[in-house]
Amino acid sequence: MLVALHKFDYAGVMSTDSKPTFDLEHSLIAKGVSPIVGIDEAGRGPWAGPVVAAAVILDPENIPDGLNDSKKLTEKKRDVLFDLVIESASVGIGKASVNEIDRFNIFQATFLAMQRAVAALPRPAAYALVDGKFTPDLPCPSEPVIKGDSRSLSIAAASVIAKVTRDRLMIDLAQQWPGFAWERNKGYGTAAHQAGLATHGVTQHHRRSFKPITRYCVNES
């Protein structure tokens, strides 16, 4: 099954140094559109593990301080914000497995995870802001926001939830499958991960459709 997607042009992209605001959300709320959900993912690039998406509906009256693109935050700050967002917002989390990544490709699997995150929300959203250039089919109107995790607080919150969720999942997998340093590299193709592949081979958690892993699979035969 492939996931339909939509592309829109979004003018006025801010610099990567800017901090996210609630301006996009406020502009929609002022038109009577509410609630607004922000959607982001974590884990498109790693060689191992699922891709994770999060959907977050922030309470406009109770937005945690310090929200930003998860990549710009320390692990300690992300952990603190994760708890604050879970406590104050409506949150849905979705995943797409390694098998789905290999079957559909990482692009389509990411949108499956996003759809599942929206489906997991405790209440329906009226409109979705999705990080990136495209949006999957969703049960509400949506638009992509380039560099959205640096522009929208809702998307930034989703980036934190997705990142922390996936990091913790990879730390758990590292305990079950030692030797690949997943607790540090979270499945990315670092030197330690490559050394683990050379020593232990490919596991059930590796994305066999990714070219670096495909080469190891060829070497196995």
C-alpha positions as CSV (number, residue, x, y, z in Angstrom):
1,M,0.0,0.0,0.0
2,L,1.3,3.4,-1.0
3,V,0.4,6.6,0.8
4,A,-0.9,9.5,-1.2
5,L,0.8,12.8,-0.5
6,H,0.4,16.5,-1.3
7,K,2.8,19.3,-2.0
8,F,2.2,23.0,-1.5
9,D,4.4,26.1,-1.8
10,Y,4.9,27.9,1.4
11,A,6.3,31.3,1.2
12,G,8.4,33.2,3.7
13,V,10.6,30.4,5.1
14,M,12.5,31.7,8.1
15,S,16.2,31.2,8.7
16,T,17.4,28.1,10.5
17,D,18.6,30.3,13.4
18,S,15.1,31.5,14.2
19,K,13.1,30.1,17.1
20,P,9.6,28.6,16.6
21,T,6.6,30.7,17.5
22,F,2.8,30.1,17.7
23,D,2.2,32.6,14.9
24,L,1.0,30.0,12.3
25,E,-1.3,28.5,14.8
26,H,-2.7,31.8,15.9
27,S,-3.4,32.8,12.3
28,L,-5.5,29.7,11.9
29,I,-7.2,30.0,15.2
30,A,-8.2,33.6,14.4
31,K,-10.1,32.2,11.4
32,G,-12.0,29.8,13.6
33,V,-9.8,26.8,12.8
34,S,-9.0,24.8,15.9
35,P,-7.4,22.6,17.3
36,I,-4.1,22.7,15.3
37,V,-1.8,19.7,15.3
38,G,1.9,19.8,14.6
39,I,3.5,16.7,13.0
40,D,7.1,15.7,12.7
41,E,9.2,12.5,12.5
42,A,12.5,11.1,13.7
43,G,14.7,8.4,12.2
44,R,14.5,8.7,8.4
45,G,18.3,8.4,8.0
46,P,19.5,5.6,10.3
47,W,20.4,2.2,9.0
48,A,18.5,0.4,11.8
49,G,15.2,0.7,13.7
50,P,11.8,2.1,12.9
51,V,10.8,5.6,11.9
52,V,8.8,7.4,14.5
53,A,6.3,10.3,14.1
54,A,4.5,12.4,16.6
55,A,1.4,14.6,16.4
56,V,1.0,17.2,19.1
57,I,-2.0,19.6,19.8
58,L,-0.6,22.2,22.2
59,D,-2.8,24.1,24.7
60,P,-2.4,27.7,23.6
61,E,-2.6,28.7,27.3
62,N,-0.1,26.3,28.5
63,I,2.9,25.9,26.1
64,P,6.1,24.7,27.7
65,D,9.0,27.2,27.7
66,G,12.0,26.3,25.6
67,L,10.5,24.3,22.8
68,N,12.6,24.2,19.7
69,D,13.8,22.0,16.9
70,S,14.8,18.8,18.8
71,K,18.2,18.8,17.0
72,K,19.0,22.1,18.6
73,L,18.4,20.9,22.1
74,T,20.5,18.9,24.5
75,E,19.4,15.4,25.4
76,K,18.7,16.6,29.0
77,K,16.6,19.5,27.7
78,R,14.7,17.2,25.3
79,D,13.9,14.8,28.2
80,V,12.5,17.6,30.3
81,L,10.4,19.0,27.5
82,F,9.1,15.5,26.6
83,D,7.6,15.2,30.0
84,L,6.2,18.8,29.9
85,V,4.6,18.2,26.5
86,I,3.1,14.9,27.5
87,E,1.6,16.5,30.6
88,S,0.2,19.7,28.9
89,A,-0.7,18.7,25.4
90,S,-2.7,16.1,23.3
91,V,-0.1,13.7,21.9
92,G,-0.2,10.8,19.4
93,I,2.8,8.7,18.5
94,G,3.1,6.4,15.4
95,K,5.8,4.1,14.1
96,A,6.6,2.3,10.8
97,S,8.6,-0.9,11.2
98,V,11.8,-1.9,9.5
99,N,9.7,-4.3,7.4
100,E,7.5,-1.5,6.2
101,I,10.5,0.7,5.4
102,D,11.9,-2.1,3.3
103,R,8.6,-2.9,1.7
104,F,7.3,0.6,0.8
105,N,10.6,2.8,1.1
106,I,11.4,5.3,3.9
107,F,9.5,8.1,2.3
108,Q,6.2,6.2,2.3
109,A,6.9,4.6,5.7
110,T,7.4,8.0,7.2
111,F,3.9,9.0,6.1
112,L,2.4,5.8,7.5
113,A,4.0,6.7,10.8
114,M,2.5,10.2,10.6
115,Q,-0.9,8.9,9.8
116,R,-0.7,6.5,12.8
117,A,0.4,9.4,15.1
118,V,-2.7,11.4,14.1
119,A,-4.9,8.4,14.5
120,A,-3.5,8.0,18.1
121,L,-4.4,11.5,19.2
122,P,-6.9,11.5,22.0
123,R,-9.0,14.1,20.2
124,P,-9.4,15.0,16.5
125,A,-7.5,17.9,15.0
126,A,-9.1,20.5,12.7
127,Y,-5.9,21.3,10.8
128,A,-2.4,19.9,10.6
129,L,1.0,21.6,10.1
130,V,3.5,19.0,8.8
131,D,7.2,19.5,8.9
132,G,8.8,19.3,5.4
133,K,7.7,19.7,1.8
134,F,4.9,17.2,1.6
135,T,1.9,15.9,3.7
136,P,0.3,12.5,3.7
137,D,-3.4,12.0,3.4
138,L,-4.9,12.9,6.8
139,P,-8.5,13.1,8.2
140,C,-8.2,16.9,8.4
141,P,-6.9,19.6,6.1
142,S,-3.1,20.0,6.2
143,E,-0.1,21.9,4.9
144,P,3.6,21.3,4.8
145,V,5.9,23.8,6.5
146,I,9.5,23.8,5.4
147,K,11.9,24.0,8.4
148,G,8.7,23.7,10.4
149,D,10.4,22.6,13.6
150,S,12.2,26.0,13.6
151,R,9.0,27.9,12.8
152,S,6.0,26.3,14.6
153,L,5.9,25.5,18.2
154,S,3.4,22.7,17.5
155,I,5.8,21.1,15.1
156,A,8.8,21.7,17.4
157,A,6.9,19.9,20.2
158,A,6.2,17.0,17.8
159,S,9.9,16.9,16.9
160,V,10.8,16.5,20.6
161,I,8.3,13.7,21.2
162,A,9.4,11.8,18.1
163,K,13.1,12.2,18.8
164,V,12.9,11.2,22.5
165,T,10.6,8.3,21.7
166,R,12.9,6.9,19.0
167,D,16.1,7.5,21.0
168,R,14.7,5.5,24.0
169,L,13.6,2.7,21.7
170,M,17.1,2.4,20.2
171,I,18.6,2.4,23.6
172,D,16.4,-0.5,24.5
173,L,17.3,-2.3,21.3
174,A,21.0,-1.7,22.1
175,Q,20.6,-3.7,25.3
176,Q,19.0,-6.6,23.4
177,W,21.5,-6.4,20.5
178,P,24.8,-5.2,21.8
179,G,27.8,-4.6,19.6
180,F,26.4,-1.9,17.3
181,A,26.5,1.1,19.7
182,W,22.9,1.9,19.1
183,E,22.7,3.5,22.5
184,R,25.0,6.2,21.1
185,N,24.4,6.4,17.4
186,K,20.7,5.5,17.5
187,G,21.1,3.4,14.3
188,Y,23.0,5.9,12.2
189,G,25.9,4.5,10.2
190,T,28.8,5.5,12.4
191,A,32.2,3.8,12.5
192,A,31.1,1.9,15.6
193,H,27.9,0.7,13.9
194,Q,29.9,-0.4,10.8
195,A,32.3,-2.3,13.0
196,G,29.4,-4.1,14.6
197,L,28.1,-5.1,11.2
198,A,31.4,-6.4,10.2
199,T,31.6,-8.5,13.4
200,H,28.0,-9.5,14.0
201,G,26.4,-9.2,10.6
202,V,22.9,-7.9,9.8
203,T,20.1,-8.1,12.4
204,Q,16.3,-8.2,12.0
205,H,16.4,-4.5,13.0
206,H,18.5,-3.4,10.0
207,R,16.9,-1.7,7.0
208,R,17.9,-4.1,4.3
209,S,16.7,-1.8,1.5
210,F,19.3,0.8,2.5
211,K,22.4,0.5,0.2
212,P,25.0,0.2,3.0
213,I,23.0,-2.7,4.6
214,T,22.3,-4.2,1.2
215,R,26.1,-4.5,0.7
216,Y,26.5,-6.4,4.0
217,C,23.6,-8.7,3.0
218,V,25.5,-9.5,-0.2
219,N,28.6,-10.2,1.7
220,E,26.6,-12.6,3.9
221,S,25.8,-14.8,0.9
